[in-house]
Each structure stands twice: as structure tokens, then as C-alpha cells.
Amino acid sequence: MTYVVTDNCVRCKYTDCVEVCPVDCFYEGENFLVIHPDECIDCGVCEPECPAEAIKPDTEPGLDKWLKVNAEFAQIWPNITIKKDPMEGAKELDGEEGKYEKYFSPEPGKGD
């Protein structure tokens, strides 16, 4: 099992989760975070820290897409371990459906 970041992170990008991760397995895109599935130790401390409730265990049904997205972009985006401010408009977009299809950017973030 691993944890994955899902749709509600897109264009919110709260980073509360990265501070608590004991193995630094978060990677930063321009408007999304991902978890490297091979680095995640399945401790689960990140899940309750996410204000957008965008982190889920990959054992939940229907998360195959997110496991692939997390694995792909964790290979190419920079590592992030320090909390940053959420994106502008994060509260307004929290809970909007289909954010990945509407807003996702494959561009890397800045990392630490």
C-alpha cells in the first residue's frame, strides 16, 4: 500500500503534508503535489494533515489513475519538504470536481 494525492489538490496545493512526511516522498508540480509510491512507507501521517482531504490510501476503490499520476510525476518533479503557502484561490477551488482535467499542469514546481 501507498498513499496518493488526488484531484482536490490541483490548484490548491496545500503543503501541510510535506512537513510531516518522515521520508520526504512528496514532489512538487506547478499546481499539484504527488507522492512517490516507491518511497512512501505507508505511515499515513500525511493524510489527516491535508486540508483539502486530497490524500488517500491506494487501497480505496477507483484510485488506479492517481497511483499512475503520482508515480509518473514523482520521477520528474523536484522534491518538496518545506511547507509553503497554498495557491491563490485554494479555498474557493476546494471541492470542485474534475480539477485535474480542467487545470492540471505537468510543469514542475520549484521544490525546496
C-alpha positions in Angstrom: 0.0 0.0 0.0 1.0 3.6 -0.6 -0.8 6.9 -0.3 -1.6 9.0 -3.3 -2.5 12.6 -3.9 -5.8 13.0 -5.8 -7.9 15.6 -7.8 -8.7 18.0 -5.0 -5.0 19.0 -4.6 -5.0 20.6 -8.1 -4.7 24.4 -7.9 -4.9 24.3 -4.1 -1.5 22.7 -3.3 -1.6 22.9 0.4 1.8 21.7 1.7 0.9 20.8 5.3 1.6 17.2 4.4 5.2 17.6 3.3 6.3 18.8 6.7 5.1 15.7 8.5 6.4 13.1 6.0 9.3 11.2 7.7 10.7 10.0 4.4 10.3 13.2 2.2 8.4 11.4 -0.6 6.5 14.4 -1.9 7.2 16.0 -5.2 6.0 19.4 -6.4 4.4 20.3 -9.7 3.4 23.8 -10.7 -0.1 23.4 -9.3 -0.2 19.9 -7.7 1.8 17.6 -5.4 2.5 13.9 -5.8 3.7 11.1 -3.5 6.5 8.8 -4.8 4.9 5.3 -4.3 8.2 3.5 -4.0 9.4 5.9 -1.3 6.2 6.1 0.7 6.4 3.9 3.9 2.6 3.9 4.3 2.7 5.6 7.7 -0.4 7.7 6.9 0.7 10.8 8.9 0.2 13.0 5.8 -3.5 12.1 5.2 -5.0 13.9 8.2 -2.8 16.9 7.6 -4.3 17.7 4.1 -6.9 20.5 4.5 -8.3 19.5 1.1 -8.6 15.8 2.0 -6.8 15.0 -1.2 -4.5 12.3 0.1 -5.9 8.7 0.1 -4.6 5.2 0.6 -4.3 3.5 -2.8 -6.4 0.6 -1.4 -9.5 2.7 -1.8 -11.5 1.8 -4.9 -11.0 3.8 -8.1 -7.6 5.2 -7.3 -5.6 3.4 -10.1 -5.4 6.6 -12.1 -4.0 8.5 -9.2 -1.4 5.9 -8.5 -0.2 6.2 -12.1 -0.2 10.0 -12.0 1.7 10.1 -8.7 4.3 7.5 -9.9 4.8 9.3 -13.2 5.3 12.8 -11.9 7.3 11.8 -8.8 10.0 10.7 -11.3 10.4 14.2 -12.9 9.3 16.8 -10.4 11.5 18.3 -7.6 11.3 17.1 -4.1 9.5 19.3 -1.6 9.9 19.0 2.2 9.1 22.5 3.5 5.6 24.0 3.9 4.7 26.8 1.5 1.6 29.0 1.2 -1.3 27.4 -0.7 -2.1 28.6 -4.2 -4.1 31.8 -4.6 -7.8 30.9 -4.7 -7.3 27.5 -3.0 -10.2 27.9 -0.6 -12.6 28.8 -3.5 -11.5 25.7 -5.6 -11.6 23.3 -2.7 -14.1 20.6 -3.5 -14.6 21.5 -7.2 -15.0 18.3 -9.3 -12.8 17.5 -12.3 -9.9 19.8 -11.4 -7.3 17.5 -13.0 -9.0 17.7 -16.4 -9.6 21.4 -16.1 -6.5 22.8 -14.5 -3.6 20.3 -14.1 -0.2 21.4 -15.3 2.6 18.9 -16.0 5.2 21.6 -15.4 7.4 21.2 -12.4 7.2 23.3 -9.3 10.3 24.8 -7.6 10.8 22.2 -4.8 12.8 23.3 -1.8 
